[in-house]
Amino acid sequence: MLQSLVNKYNISGPRYTSYPTVPYWNSDTFSLEKWKDSLVKSFNESNTNEGVSLYIHLPFCESLCTFCGCNKRITKQHGVESPYIESVLKEWNLYLELLGEKPKIKEMHLGGGTPTFFSTENLKRLINGILGASEVAENHEFSFEGHPNNTTAEHLQMFYNLGFRRVSFGVQDYNETVQKAIHRVQPFGNVKRVTDAARKIGYTSVGHDIIFGLPFQTLEHIEQTILKTKALLPDRLAFYSYAHVPWIKGNGQRGFDEADLPSAKLKRQQYELGKKLLAEVGYTEVGMDHFALETDSLFQSMQNGSLHRNFMGYTASKTQAMIGLGVSSISDSWYGFSQNVKKIEDYYRLLGENTIPVYRGHILSDEDLIIRKHILNLMCQFKTSWRDKTLYFKEIPDVLIKLSEMEKDQLLNINAHGIEVTPLGRPFVRNICMAFDVLLQRKQPDTQLFSMTV
C-alpha cells in the first residue's frame, strides 16, 4: 500500500521551512525599510520574554561536496577568514543600532559552508563579538555544524567554553563508492573521533546528518550506515532525502549522472529500512525527517508542544525573531522575511556603505500569517485546527476538498474544525501542507522549483 501511495503523491513540492515559500515572496512590495520596521516590531514584542535567535552563515569550504545545495565558496586560502568575520560583526552592529536595546540571545547556530573551516581564534573572535553586546538567555541553545574531517578537539573545547552544548556532524553515508560520487570521503573513524571527543568534553546533544537517495546508494548501504550510526548512538539524527535540484544549485549537483540516482521506490524503501533500524534502538521520529533519543531536547520539545520549524530546520524552542548574518542568510521577524545577498563581494560592498545587506524579502499579509500557523502546526504537531475563528480563512472549504482524496487514502482524518495526520500520512506531510498553500494553488509554477516530496 505504501508504495502505491508513493507513486501517487511523489510530486515536486516545498519543504516548508517558511510560508510563504521563497519563490512566492512578493519582492515588488518589499523594501529594506519595511523589513527593518517588521523586525523592530517583533523585537519589541518578544525580546524580554523569548529573546532572539541567530543564524550565522560561514560559506567557505576547502572542497565541493556534489550533494550540497548550500551557498558556499570553495577555497583553500584561509586568509579569507578574518575579513569575513569582521564583516559579519559589522552586520551585527548595524542590527544592534537598529534595535536600540541589548538583545537576549536564546538560540545561535553556525552553519555553512563549513564552520570548522575557520580557525578557533577567528571563531572565538566572532562569538565573543556577538555575545559582548548581548545578554545570553538562561535556557539558551547554541549549536554549530562540524565537518568530521577537520573538526578538532580545540574547536570543540572553544565552542563549549563559549556556551555551546550541541553539535551536528555531516555523515551522509559511510559507503566509499557513495562518498566518492558526492565528493565527501570521510572514514567512520573520523566521525567516531569527533563524536567521542564532543561527549568527553560535555556536549549534551551530538547529532549526525544522514542522507538517503544519494547516487549509487543501495539498501545495503543504508543498513550499514545505520548500523555504524547505532554504534555511536548520536542524541539526534537528521535522516532526509537528497534534494536533487541542479536547475537551482548549478553545476555542484551535476557531479554524477541522473541514472545513478535511486528510483522513488528504492528511496522510500531506504527510508523505511532506516526508520525501522533506528526505532529498534530507541529513536523516535520527530516532525519530518528527524529522529531523537528520549533524552534529547528535540524529542522533549515534541512531547511538550514547543517544537518549532524555521530556516534552521527543527528547533527545540520558538523565538519570534530570527536574525540571519552572513551571505545568503535568511532572517525571520514573524511578520516578514529577508535574505542577504549571495555573493561575498556584494556583501562586503553593502556593508562598506553601512547598509544591512538584504536583497529580497517578503512582508506577510494577514492571510499569510494565518496559513503560516497552519503549516507550522502540521510540520511540528501533525495536526491543525481552525476552532479559533482567528485561524479560519476563506479557502478552508477548498482545502478540505483537496484533502478529501488523502482522507480516503487514510493519510489524515478530517473533523469539524481541523485535521490530524495519521501515522501512515506522516511521510506525505509536505503534500498535505500544499493543500493549505493558497499561493501555490493560485499560481502553479511554470517550471520545477522544488525537490520531490517523498
C-alpha positions as a LaTeX table, in Angstrom:
\begin{tabular}{lrrr}
\hline
Residue & $x$ (\AA) & $y$ (\AA) & $z$ (\AA) \\
\hline
Met1 & 0.00 & 0.00 & 0.00 \\
Leu2 & 2.77 & 2.43 & 0.93 \\
Gln3 & 4.46 & 2.04 & $-2.45$ \\
Ser4 & 1.24 & 2.81 & $-4.32$ \\
Leu5 & 0.86 & 5.95 & $-2.20$ \\
Val6 & 4.44 & 6.97 & $-3.01$ \\
Asn7 & 3.72 & 6.56 & $-6.71$ \\
Lys8 & 0.60 & 8.66 & $-6.33$ \\
Tyr9 & 1.94 & 11.52 & $-4.18$ \\
Asn10 & 5.62 & 11.79 & $-5.07$ \\
Ile11 & 5.48 & 15.18 & $-6.78$ \\
Ser12 & 7.52 & 18.36 & $-6.67$ \\
Gly13 & 6.77 & 20.41 & $-3.55$ \\
Pro14 & 8.19 & 22.76 & $-0.91$ \\
Arg15 & 9.87 & 21.65 & 2.32 \\
Tyr16 & 8.10 & 24.47 & 4.19 \\
Thr17 & 10.89 & 25.97 & 6.23 \\
Ser18 & 8.82 & 29.11 & 5.67 \\
Tyr19 & 5.43 & 30.21 & 4.49 \\
Pro20 & 5.19 & 31.80 & 2.01 \\
Thr21 & 7.95 & 29.75 & 0.41 \\
Val22 & 10.81 & 31.74 & $-1.12$ \\
Pro23 & 9.62 & 31.51 & $-4.77$ \\
Tyr24 & 6.34 & 33.13 & $-3.68$ \\
Trp25 & 7.85 & 36.06 & $-1.82$ \\
Asn26 & 6.45 & 39.35 & $-3.10$ \\
Ser27 & 9.61 & 41.34 & $-3.65$ \\
Asp28 & 7.71 & 44.05 & $-5.54$ \\
Thr29 & 6.14 & 45.30 & $-2.32$ \\
Phe30 & 9.18 & 44.57 & $-0.14$ \\
Ser31 & 11.76 & 47.12 & 0.92 \\
Leu32 & 14.65 & 47.22 & 3.37 \\
Glu33 & 12.79 & 49.84 & 5.42 \\
Lys34 & 9.70 & 47.62 & 5.69 \\
Trp35 & 11.92 & 44.74 & 6.80 \\
Lys36 & 13.56 & 46.89 & 9.46 \\
Asp37 & 10.16 & 48.05 & 10.74 \\
Ser38 & 8.90 & 44.45 & 10.97 \\
Leu39 & 11.99 & 43.34 & 12.87 \\
Val40 & 11.84 & 46.23 & 15.34 \\
Lys41 & 8.15 & 45.49 & 15.95 \\
Ser42 & 8.88 & 41.82 & 16.59 \\
Phe43 & 11.90 & 42.57 & 18.76 \\
Asn44 & 9.92 & 44.96 & 20.95 \\
Glu45 & 7.19 & 42.36 & 21.38 \\
Ser46 & 9.39 & 39.39 & 22.19 \\
Asn47 & 12.93 & 40.23 & 23.32 \\
Thr48 & 12.14 & 40.44 & 27.04 \\
Asn49 & 10.37 & 37.08 & 27.18 \\
Glu50 & 11.58 & 34.94 & 24.30 \\
Gly51 & 14.79 & 36.58 & 23.19 \\
Val52 & 16.06 & 36.20 & 19.62 \\
Ser53 & 17.67 & 33.50 & 17.51 \\
Leu54 & 20.78 & 34.00 & 15.41 \\
Tyr55 & 21.85 & 32.06 & 12.35 \\
Ile56 & 25.38 & 32.79 & 11.12 \\
His57 & 26.36 & 31.55 & 7.67 \\
Leu58 & 30.04 & 30.70 & 7.20 \\
Pro59 & 30.32 & 29.87 & 3.49 \\
Phe60 & 33.87 & 28.63 & 2.95 \\
Cys61 & 34.77 & 25.00 & 2.14 \\
Glu62 & 38.06 & 23.52 & 1.04 \\
Ser63 & 36.36 & 21.16 & $-1.44$ \\
Leu64 & 32.99 & 20.87 & $-3.17$ \\
Cys65 & 30.50 & 18.23 & $-1.99$ \\
Thr66 & 28.34 & 17.49 & $-5.03$ \\
Phe67 & 25.21 & 16.67 & $-3.00$ \\
Cys68 & 25.21 & 20.08 & $-1.30$ \\
Gly69 & 22.64 & 22.77 & $-2.06$ \\
Cys70 & 24.07 & 25.37 & 0.32 \\
Asn71 & 25.61 & 28.71 & $-0.63$ \\
Lys72 & 29.37 & 28.13 & $-0.46$ \\
Arg73 & 32.72 & 29.42 & $-1.69$ \\
Ile74 & 35.39 & 26.82 & $-2.40$ \\
Thr75 & 38.93 & 27.85 & $-1.42$ \\
Lys76 & 41.98 & 26.59 & 0.39 \\
Gln77 & 43.14 & 30.14 & 1.14 \\
His78 & 42.44 & 30.76 & 4.81 \\
Gly79 & 43.27 & 34.42 & 4.51 \\
Val80 & 39.57 & 34.84 & 3.69 \\
Glu81 & 38.63 & 34.16 & 7.31 \\
Ser82 & 39.45 & 37.43 & 9.02 \\
Pro83 & 37.78 & 39.83 & 6.52 \\
Tyr84 & 34.63 & 37.73 & 6.62 \\
Ile85 & 34.50 & 37.66 & 10.44 \\
Glu86 & 34.95 & 41.42 & 10.53 \\
Ser87 & 32.09 & 41.86 & 8.06 \\
Val88 & 29.70 & 39.63 & 10.00 \\
Leu89 & 30.44 & 41.60 & 13.15 \\
Lys90 & 29.81 & 44.84 & 11.27 \\
Glu91 & 26.46 & 43.49 & 10.09 \\
Trp92 & 25.60 & 42.56 & 13.69 \\
Asn93 & 26.49 & 46.08 & 14.82 \\
Leu94 & 24.13 & 47.54 & 12.20 \\
Tyr95 & 21.34 & 45.39 & 13.68 \\
Leu96 & 22.27 & 46.49 & 17.20 \\
Glu97 & 21.97 & 50.13 & 16.14 \\
Leu98 & 18.58 & 49.38 & 14.59 \\
Leu99 & 17.20 & 47.54 & 17.63 \\
Gly100 & 18.45 & 50.12 & 20.11 \\
Glu101 & 18.34 & 47.73 & 23.04 \\
Lys102 & 20.58 & 44.87 & 24.12 \\
Pro103 & 19.20 & 41.65 & 22.61 \\
Lys104 & 18.78 & 38.50 & 24.64 \\
Ile105 & 20.12 & 35.59 & 22.61 \\
Lys106 & 18.22 & 32.36 & 23.12 \\
Glu107 & 19.45 & 30.39 & 20.11 \\
Met108 & 22.55 & 30.64 & 17.97 \\
His109 & 23.54 & 28.30 & 15.15 \\
Leu110 & 26.61 & 28.39 & 12.94 \\
Gly111 & 26.07 & 26.78 & 9.54 \\
Gly112 & 27.74 & 26.73 & 6.17 \\
Gly113 & 29.65 & 26.04 & 4.15 \\
Thr114 & 31.98 & 24.59 & 6.73 \\
Pro115 & 32.12 & 26.49 & 10.04 \\
Thr116 & 35.12 & 24.41 & 11.10 \\
Phe117 & 36.99 & 25.73 & 8.04 \\
Phe118 & 37.69 & 28.69 & 10.34 \\
Ser119 & 40.41 & 28.70 & 12.99 \\
Thr120 & 39.46 & 28.58 & 16.63 \\
Glu121 & 40.91 & 32.08 & 17.07 \\
Asn122 & 38.68 & 33.60 & 14.41 \\
Leu123 & 35.60 & 31.71 & 15.58 \\
Lys124 & 36.23 & 32.85 & 19.14 \\
Arg125 & 36.54 & 36.44 & 17.93 \\
Leu126 & 33.22 & 36.09 & 16.11 \\
Ile127 & 31.30 & 34.60 & 19.04 \\
Asn128 & 32.76 & 36.99 & 21.60 \\
Gly129 & 31.92 & 39.89 & 19.29 \\
Ile130 & 28.31 & 38.71 & 19.12 \\
Leu131 & 27.93 & 37.99 & 22.81 \\
Gly132 & 29.82 & 41.04 & 24.04 \\
Ala133 & 26.92 & 43.35 & 23.15 \\
Ser134 & 24.18 & 40.90 & 24.11 \\
Glu135 & 22.56 & 39.14 & 27.01 \\
Val136 & 22.54 & 35.35 & 26.96 \\
Ala137 & 19.22 & 33.73 & 27.85 \\
Glu138 & 19.34 & 31.36 & 30.81 \\
Asn139 & 17.95 & 28.45 & 28.77 \\
His140 & 19.92 & 29.23 & 25.61 \\
Glu141 & 20.82 & 26.64 & 22.99 \\
Phe142 & 23.97 & 27.27 & 20.95 \\
Ser143 & 24.99 & 24.86 & 18.20 \\
Phe144 & 27.28 & 24.51 & 15.20 \\
Glu145 & 27.83 & 22.24 & 12.22 \\
Gly146 & 31.15 & 20.41 & 12.17 \\
His147 & 32.92 & 18.55 & 9.38 \\
Pro148 & 34.27 & 15.27 & 10.83 \\
Asn149 & 37.47 & 15.60 & 8.79 \\
Asn150 & 38.53 & 19.00 & 10.10 \\
Thr151 & 36.77 & 19.49 & 13.44 \\
Thr152 & 39.48 & 19.47 & 16.09 \\
Ala153 & 39.41 & 18.98 & 19.84 \\
Glu154 & 40.35 & 22.66 & 20.03 \\
His155 & 37.24 & 23.61 & 18.03 \\
Leu156 & 35.03 & 21.56 & 20.32 \\
Gln157 & 36.57 & 22.89 & 23.53 \\
Met158 & 36.47 & 26.52 & 22.37 \\
Phe159 & 32.79 & 26.32 & 21.44 \\
Tyr160 & 31.98 & 24.52 & 24.69 \\
Asn161 & 33.73 & 27.21 & 26.72 \\
Leu162 & 31.55 & 29.83 & 24.99 \\
Gly163 & 28.32 & 28.06 & 25.92 \\
Phe164 & 27.74 & 25.67 & 23.01 \\
Arg165 & 26.24 & 22.33 & 24.01 \\
Arg166 & 25.02 & 20.97 & 20.68 \\
Val167 & 26.97 & 19.98 & 17.58 \\
Ser168 & 25.92 & 18.22 & 14.38 \\
Phe169 & 28.24 & 16.32 & 12.07 \\
Gly170 & 27.55 & 15.68 & 8.40 \\
Val171 & 27.90 & 11.94 & 7.79 \\
Gln172 & 25.68 & 11.42 & 4.70 \\
Asp173 & 26.76 & 7.77 & 4.04 \\
Tyr174 & 29.66 & 5.52 & 5.06 \\
Asn175 & 29.98 & 3.65 & 1.76 \\
Glu176 & 33.13 & 4.61 & $-0.13$ \\
Thr177 & 31.51 & 4.45 & $-3.59$ \\
Val178 & 28.75 & 6.83 & $-2.50$ \\
Gln179 & 31.26 & 9.09 & $-0.74$ \\
Lys180 & 33.39 & 9.36 & $-3.86$ \\
Ala181 & 30.35 & 10.16 & $-6.00$ \\
Ile182 & 29.34 & 13.05 & $-3.74$ \\
His183 & 32.97 & 14.09 & $-3.17$ \\
Arg184 & 32.70 & 13.68 & 0.59 \\
Val185 & 35.15 & 10.96 & 1.68 \\
Gln186 & 35.33 & 10.66 & 5.45 \\
Pro187 & 36.10 & 7.41 & 7.28 \\
Phe188 & 33.94 & 6.14 & 10.12 \\
Gly189 & 36.96 & 6.64 & 12.39 \\
Asn190 & 36.82 & 10.40 & 11.86 \\
Val191 & 33.15 & 10.55 & 12.82 \\
Lys192 & 33.81 & 8.39 & 15.88 \\
Arg193 & 36.73 & 10.60 & 16.89 \\
Val194 & 34.73 & 13.84 & 16.91 \\
Thr195 & 31.61 & 12.22 & 18.41 \\
Asp196 & 33.59 & 10.73 & 21.28 \\
Ala197 & 35.55 & 13.95 & 21.79 \\
Ala198 & 32.35 & 16.04 & 21.98 \\
Arg199 & 30.86 & 13.73 & 24.57 \\
Lys200 & 34.04 & 13.67 & 26.62 \\
Ile201 & 34.08 & 17.48 & 26.71 \\
Gly202 & 30.46 & 17.57 & 27.86 \\
Tyr203 & 28.20 & 18.28 & 24.87 \\
Thr204 & 24.65 & 17.26 & 25.76 \\
Ser205 & 23.43 & 16.80 & 22.19 \\
Val206 & 25.54 & 15.32 & 19.39 \\
Gly207 & 23.75 & 14.98 & 16.06 \\
His208 & 24.53 & 13.20 & 12.81 \\
Asp209 & 23.12 & 14.02 & 9.36 \\
Ile210 & 22.41 & 11.05 & 7.07 \\
Ile211 & 21.03 & 11.29 & 3.55 \\
Phe212 & 19.14 & 8.67 & 1.55 \\
Gly213 & 18.59 & 8.78 & $-2.19$ \\
Leu214 & 22.24 & 9.54 & $-2.98$ \\
Pro215 & 23.89 & 8.33 & $-6.21$ \\
Phe216 & 24.77 & 4.61 & $-6.23$ \\
Gln217 & 23.19 & 4.19 & $-2.78$ \\
Thr218 & 21.61 & 0.79 & $-2.10$ \\
Leu219 & 19.55 & $-0.69$ & 0.72 \\
Glu220 & 22.67 & $-2.42$ & 1.96 \\
His221 & 24.50 & 0.91 & 2.15 \\
Ile222 & 21.69 & 2.37 & 4.25 \\
Glu223 & 21.73 & $-0.65$ & 6.54 \\
Gln224 & 25.49 & $-0.46$ & 7.04 \\
Thr225 & 25.39 & 3.30 & 7.65 \\
Ile226 & 22.62 & 2.95 & 10.23 \\
Leu227 & 24.39 & 0.06 & 11.95 \\
Lys228 & 27.53 & 2.18 & 12.30 \\
Thr229 & 25.39 & 5.08 & 13.50 \\
Lys230 & 23.82 & 2.84 & 16.14 \\
Ala231 & 27.31 & 2.02 & 17.41 \\
Leu232 & 27.88 & 5.71 & 18.17 \\
Leu233 & 24.26 & 6.43 & 19.23 \\
Pro234 & 24.09 & 10.18 & 18.49 \\
Asp235 & 21.46 & 12.02 & 20.50 \\
Arg236 & 19.58 & 13.13 & 17.40 \\
Leu237 & 19.61 & 12.43 & 13.68 \\
Ala238 & 18.56 & 14.21 & 10.54 \\
Phe239 & 17.71 & 11.40 & 8.12 \\
Tyr240 & 16.47 & 13.07 & 4.99 \\
Ser241 & 16.05 & 12.68 & 1.27 \\
Tyr242 & 18.67 & 14.02 & $-1.11$ \\
Ala243 & 17.13 & 17.03 & $-2.86$ \\
His244 & 18.25 & 16.86 & $-6.47$ \\
Val245 & 17.72 & 20.39 & $-7.77$ \\
Pro246 & 20.63 & 21.09 & $-10.14$ \\
Trp247 & 18.49 & 23.57 & $-12.09$ \\
Ile248 & 18.67 & 25.78 & $-8.99$ \\
Lys249 & 22.04 & 24.90 & $-7.49$ \\
Gly250 & 24.10 & 24.83 & $-10.68$ \\
Asn251 & 27.00 & 22.54 & $-11.52$ \\
Gly252 & 27.62 & 21.42 & $-7.95$ \\
Gln253 & 24.88 & 18.79 & $-8.28$ \\
Arg254 & 25.97 & 17.62 & $-11.73$ \\
Gly255 & 28.89 & 15.52 & $-10.49$ \\
Phe256 & 27.05 & 12.31 & $-11.39$ \\
Asp257 & 24.53 & 11.11 & $-13.92$ \\
Glu258 & 20.78 & 11.24 & $-13.27$ \\
Ala259 & 20.67 & 7.48 & $-13.93$ \\
Asp260 & 22.93 & 6.94 & $-10.90$ \\
Leu261 & 20.21 & 8.12 & $-8.51$ \\
Pro262 & 17.92 & 5.59 & $-6.78$ \\
Ser263 & 14.33 & 5.36 & $-8.01$ \\
Ala264 & 11.50 & 6.82 & $-5.96$ \\
Lys265 & 10.56 & 3.28 & $-4.92$ \\
Leu266 & 14.07 & 2.50 & $-3.71$ \\
Lys267 & 14.33 & 5.83 & $-1.89$ \\
Arg268 & 11.19 & 5.04 & 0.07 \\
Gln269 & 12.50 & 1.57 & 0.90 \\
Gln270 & 15.74 & 3.17 & 2.12 \\
Tyr271 & 13.84 & 5.48 & 4.43 \\
Glu272 & 11.56 & 2.79 & 5.82 \\
Leu273 & 14.52 & 0.49 & 6.48 \\
Gly274 & 16.45 & 3.26 & 8.22 \\
Lys275 & 13.42 & 4.23 & 10.29 \\
Lys276 & 12.91 & 0.61 & 11.39 \\
Leu277 & 16.55 & 0.15 & 12.39 \\
Leu278 & 16.58 & 3.43 & 14.30 \\
Ala279 & 13.38 & 2.56 & 16.20 \\
Glu280 & 14.99 & $-0.68$ & 17.36 \\
Val281 & 17.49 & 1.27 & 19.48 \\
Gly282 & 15.13 & 3.89 & 20.88 \\
Tyr283 & 14.96 & 6.68 & 18.29 \\
Thr284 & 11.61 & 8.41 & 17.87 \\
Glu285 & 10.61 & 10.24 & 14.71 \\
Val286 & 10.31 & 13.97 & 15.36 \\
Gly287 & 8.50 & 16.08 & 12.81 \\
Met288 & 9.67 & 15.34 & 9.27 \\
Asp289 & 13.00 & 13.56 & 8.63 \\
His290 & 14.31 & 13.90 & 12.19 \\
Phe291 & 14.85 & 11.35 & 14.94 \\
Ala292 & 15.91 & 11.75 & 18.55 \\
Leu293 & 16.50 & 9.76 & 21.70 \\
Glu294 & 14.11 & 10.47 & 24.56 \\
Thr295 & 16.88 & 12.26 & 26.46 \\
Asp296 & 17.37 & 14.87 & 23.71 \\
Ser297 & 15.74 & 18.30 & 23.79 \\
Leu298 & 14.26 & 17.79 & 20.31 \\
Phe299 & 12.22 & 14.80 & 21.49 \\
Gln300 & 11.21 & 16.63 & 24.66 \\
Ser301 & 10.05 & 19.67 & 22.70 \\
Met302 & 7.84 & 17.43 & 20.56 \\
Gln303 & 6.32 & 15.96 & 23.73 \\
Asn304 & 5.59 & 19.32 & 25.35 \\
Gly305 & 4.39 & 21.04 & 22.17 \\
Ser306 & 7.22 & 23.56 & 21.83 \\
Leu307 & 8.80 & 22.08 & 18.68 \\
His308 & 9.36 & 24.81 & 16.09 \\
Arg309 & 10.49 & 24.94 & 12.46 \\
Asn310 & 12.23 & 27.76 & 10.64 \\
Phe311 & 15.11 & 28.29 & 8.22 \\
Met312 & 17.43 & 26.50 & 10.67 \\
Gly313 & 15.19 & 23.42 & 10.44 \\
Tyr314 & 13.54 & 21.97 & 13.54 \\
Thr315 & 14.41 & 23.66 & 16.82 \\
Ala316 & 13.54 & 22.77 & 20.38 \\
Ser317 & 12.00 & 26.14 & 21.15 \\
Lys318 & 10.50 & 29.12 & 19.36 \\
Thr319 & 11.63 & 32.71 & 19.11 \\
Gln320 & 9.54 & 35.21 & 17.23 \\
Ala321 & 12.59 & 36.97 & 15.78 \\
Met322 & 15.44 & 35.20 & 14.00 \\
Ile323 & 18.30 & 37.24 & 12.56 \\
Gly324 & 20.49 & 35.76 & 9.84 \\
Leu325 & 24.04 & 37.07 & 9.49 \\
Gly326 & 26.43 & 36.42 & 6.60 \\
Val327 & 25.99 & 35.90 & 2.87 \\
Ser328 & 22.67 & 34.38 & 1.77 \\
Ser329 & 21.35 & 34.15 & 5.36 \\
Ile330 & 17.60 & 34.45 & 5.79 \\
Ser331 & 16.03 & 36.38 & 8.66 \\
Asp332 & 12.52 & 36.00 & 10.04 \\
Ser333 & 10.67 & 38.60 & 12.13 \\
Trp334 & 7.47 & 36.51 & 12.04 \\
Tyr335 & 5.90 & 39.44 & 10.18 \\
Gly336 & 8.45 & 39.36 & 7.41 \\
Phe337 & 11.38 & 37.54 & 5.81 \\
Ser338 & 14.57 & 38.94 & 4.33 \\
Gln339 & 17.54 & 37.35 & 2.60 \\
Asn340 & 21.06 & 38.67 & 2.35 \\
Val341 & 22.92 & 38.98 & $-0.94$ \\
Lys342 & 24.52 & 35.72 & $-2.07$ \\
Lys343 & 27.87 & 36.95 & $-3.38$ \\
Ile344 & 30.60 & 37.76 & $-0.88$ \\
Glu345 & 31.73 & 40.74 & $-2.96$ \\
Asp346 & 28.24 & 42.28 & $-2.82$ \\
Tyr347 & 28.05 & 41.54 & 0.89 \\
Tyr348 & 31.31 & 43.41 & 1.54 \\
Arg349 & 30.27 & 46.32 & $-0.70$ \\
Leu350 & 26.93 & 46.93 & 1.04 \\
Leu351 & 28.45 & 46.68 & 4.50 \\
Gly352 & 31.10 & 49.15 & 3.35 \\
Glu353 & 28.18 & 51.51 & 2.67 \\
Asn354 & 26.82 & 50.86 & 6.21 \\
Thr355 & 23.80 & 49.10 & 4.69 \\
Ile356 & 22.24 & 45.88 & 6.01 \\
Pro357 & 22.99 & 43.60 & 3.04 \\
Val358 & 19.44 & 42.44 & 2.24 \\
Tyr359 & 18.46 & 41.98 & $-1.40$ \\
Arg360 & 15.00 & 40.44 & $-1.26$ \\
Gly361 & 12.24 & 39.53 & 1.14 \\
His362 & 8.53 & 39.37 & 1.88 \\
Ile363 & 6.22 & 41.14 & 4.31 \\
Leu364 & 3.46 & 38.77 & 5.40 \\
Ser365 & $-0.18$ & 39.67 & 4.88 \\
Asp366 & $-2.89$ & 38.79 & 7.40 \\
Glu367 & $-3.74$ & 35.77 & 5.24 \\
Asp368 & $-0.08$ & 34.72 & 5.12 \\
Leu369 & 0.14 & 34.80 & 8.92 \\
Ile370 & $-2.91$ & 32.54 & 9.32 \\
Ile371 & $-1.75$ & 29.97 & 6.78 \\
Arg372 & 1.79 & 30.08 & 8.17 \\
Lys373 & 0.40 & 28.98 & 11.53 \\
His374 & $-1.47$ & 26.05 & 10.00 \\
Ile375 & 1.59 & 24.85 & 8.10 \\
Leu376 & 3.76 & 25.15 & 11.21 \\
Asn377 & 1.20 & 23.13 & 13.16 \\
Leu378 & 1.23 & 20.40 & 10.54 \\
Met379 & 5.02 & 20.28 & 10.24 \\
Cys380 & 5.60 & 20.24 & 14.01 \\
Gln381 & 2.50 & 18.61 & 15.51 \\
Phe382 & 0.93 & 16.76 & 12.53 \\
Lys383 & $-2.40$ & 18.44 & 13.19 \\
Thr384 & $-4.07$ & 21.82 & 12.92 \\
Ser385 & $-7.39$ & 23.41 & 13.80 \\
Trp386 & $-9.47$ & 26.46 & 12.97 \\
Arg387 & $-11.74$ & 26.14 & 16.01 \\
Asp388 & $-10.27$ & 29.52 & 16.95 \\
Lys389 & $-12.04$ & 31.79 & 14.45 \\
Thr390 & $-8.90$ & 33.88 & 14.00 \\
Leu391 & $-7.33$ & 30.85 & 12.25 \\
Tyr392 & $-10.14$ & 30.45 & 9.72 \\
Phe393 & $-9.56$ & 31.67 & 6.16 \\
Lys394 & $-11.99$ & 31.73 & 3.27 \\
Glu395 & $-10.32$ & 28.95 & 1.27 \\
Ile396 & $-10.77$ & 26.34 & 4.04 \\
Pro397 & $-13.63$ & 24.62 & 2.12 \\
Asp398 & $-11.37$ & 24.37 & $-0.94$ \\
Val399 & $-8.56$ & 22.97 & 1.22 \\
Leu400 & $-10.87$ & 20.26 & 2.55 \\
Ile401 & $-11.90$ & 19.30 & $-0.98$ \\
Lys402 & $-8.23$ & 18.89 & $-1.90$ \\
Leu403 & $-7.63$ & 16.82 & 1.24 \\
Ser404 & $-10.65$ & 14.52 & 0.72 \\
Glu405 & $-8.67$ & 12.14 & $-1.51$ \\
Met406 & $-5.90$ & 11.96 & 1.09 \\
Glu407 & $-8.52$ & 11.16 & 3.74 \\
Lys408 & $-9.75$ & 8.28 & 1.56 \\
Asp409 & $-6.15$ & 7.07 & 1.39 \\
Gln410 & $-6.03$ & 7.18 & 5.23 \\
Leu411 & $-3.31$ & 9.84 & 5.30 \\
Leu412 & $-5.33$ & 12.13 & 7.57 \\
Asn413 & $-8.59$ & 12.50 & 9.45 \\
Ile414 & $-10.87$ & 15.49 & 8.92 \\
Asn415 & $-13.17$ & 16.70 & 11.69 \\
Ala416 & $-15.50$ & 19.68 & 12.05 \\
His417 & $-12.76$ & 22.12 & 12.99 \\
Gly418 & $-9.46$ & 20.67 & 11.83 \\
Ile419 & $-7.38$ & 17.80 & 10.55 \\
Glu420 & $-4.91$ & 15.33 & 12.01 \\
Val421 & $-2.27$ & 13.45 & 10.07 \\
Thr422 & $-2.25$ & 9.69 & 10.61 \\
Pro423 & 0.96 & 7.68 & 11.12 \\
Leu424 & 0.56 & 6.44 & 7.52 \\
Gly425 & 0.31 & 10.04 & 6.35 \\
Arg426 & 3.41 & 11.42 & 8.02 \\
Pro427 & 5.74 & 10.75 & 5.06 \\
Phe428 & 3.29 & 12.84 & 2.99 \\
Val429 & 3.04 & 15.86 & 5.29 \\
Arg430 & 4.54 & 18.12 & 2.61 \\
Asn431 & 1.71 & 17.13 & 0.26 \\
Ile432 & $-0.84$ & 17.89 & 2.99 \\
Cys433 & 0.70 & 21.31 & 3.60 \\
Met434 & 0.48 & 22.04 & $-0.12$ \\
Ala435 & $-3.32$ & 21.92 & 0.12 \\
Phe436 & $-3.15$ & 24.88 & 2.53 \\
Asp437 & $-0.66$ & 26.77 & 0.36 \\
Val438 & $-3.10$ & 29.14 & $-1.36$ \\
Leu439 & $-0.30$ & 31.00 & $-3.15$ \\
Leu440 & 0.87 & 27.75 & $-4.74$ \\
Gln441 & $-2.73$ & 26.84 & $-5.64$ \\
Arg442 & $-3.39$ & 30.24 & $-7.22$ \\
Lys443 & $-0.29$ & 30.18 & $-9.37$ \\
Gln444 & 1.34 & 26.86 & $-10.15$ \\
Pro445 & 5.00 & 27.27 & $-11.20$ \\
Asp446 & 5.79 & 27.08 & $-14.90$ \\
Thr447 & 8.99 & 25.13 & $-14.20$ \\
Gln448 & 10.07 & 22.72 & $-11.46$ \\
Leu449 & 11.07 & 24.77 & $-8.42$ \\
Phe450 & 11.12 & 22.18 & $-5.66$ \\
Ser451 & 12.51 & 18.73 & $-4.88$ \\
Met452 & 10.24 & 15.69 & $-4.85$ \\
Thr453 & 8.06 & 15.35 & $-1.77$ \\
Val454 & 8.67 & 11.67 & $-0.92$ \\
\hline
\end{tabular}
